[in-house]
Amino acid sequence: MKVVNAQSDQARTSIDLGGAEVAPTAGLTVLAADPDAENTAEERPVAPETSTVGGVDSSFTHTFPPHSVTFMRIKPRD
């Protein structure tokens, strides 16, 4: 799932997967930065961060950081 938060505030979001049976954790890749940040040959202030989030279910909430694009990799339950 991909979520874009173009706001300057965090976005607490309810996610409903329609009763899907999913693993309790998901992988995250987040690209977040000040809107004026710019990568150059010398500096790279905008870089993806990877992590794992718990509490994933068929319906859950997650807070997305300001000025971000988040890729959440949700897997089916084994």
C-alpha positions in Angstrom: 0.0 0.0 0.0 1.3 3.5 -0.8 0.2 6.6 1.3 1.2 10.2 0.5 0.9 12.7 3.3 1.5 16.2 1.7 0.4 18.0 4.9 2.7 19.7 7.3 1.2 17.6 10.2 1.2 13.9 11.0 -1.8 12.0 9.5 -3.3 9.5 11.9 -5.2 7.2 9.5 -7.6 4.3 9.9 -6.9 1.5 7.5 -9.6 -1.1 6.7 -8.4 -4.1 4.6 -12.0 -5.5 4.3 -11.5 -8.5 6.6 -8.3 -9.7 5.0 -6.3 -12.1 7.1 -2.8 -10.5 7.3 0.4 -11.0 9.1 0.7 -8.9 12.4 3.7 -7.0 11.1 4.4 -5.0 7.9 7.6 -3.6 6.4 7.7 0.2 5.9 9.8 2.3 3.6 9.3 6.0 4.3 10.6 8.9 2.3 10.0 12.1 4.4 11.7 15.5 4.2 11.2 19.2 4.3 9.4 20.3 1.1 12.4 22.5 0.2 15.0 19.7 0.7 17.0 18.9 -2.3 19.4 16.1 -3.0 22.6 17.2 -4.8 25.8 15.4 -5.8 27.4 16.6 -2.5 24.4 16.2 -0.1 21.6 13.7 0.2 19.1 15.0 2.9 16.3 13.0 1.4 16.7 9.3 1.8 14.4 6.4 2.4 14.2 4.8 5.9 13.1 1.2 6.4 11.5 -0.3 9.5 8.9 -2.8 10.6 5.6 -1.9 12.2 3.4 -4.2 14.5 -0.3 -4.1 15.2 -1.3 -4.8 11.6 -4.7 -6.5 11.3 -7.7 -6.4 8.9 -8.4 -3.0 10.5 -5.8 -0.8 12.3 -4.5 2.7 12.6 -1.1 4.2 11.6 0.4 7.6 11.8 2.1 8.8 8.7 4.8 11.5 9.0 4.4 15.0 7.5 5.6 15.6 3.9 6.1 11.9 3.3 5.5 8.9 1.0 5.1 5.6 2.8 5.2 2.1 1.3 3.7 -0.4 3.6 4.3 -4.1 2.6 1.4 -6.1 4.2 1.6 -9.9 3.8 -1.1 -12.5 4.0 -1.2 -14.5 7.2 0.6 -17.8 6.9 
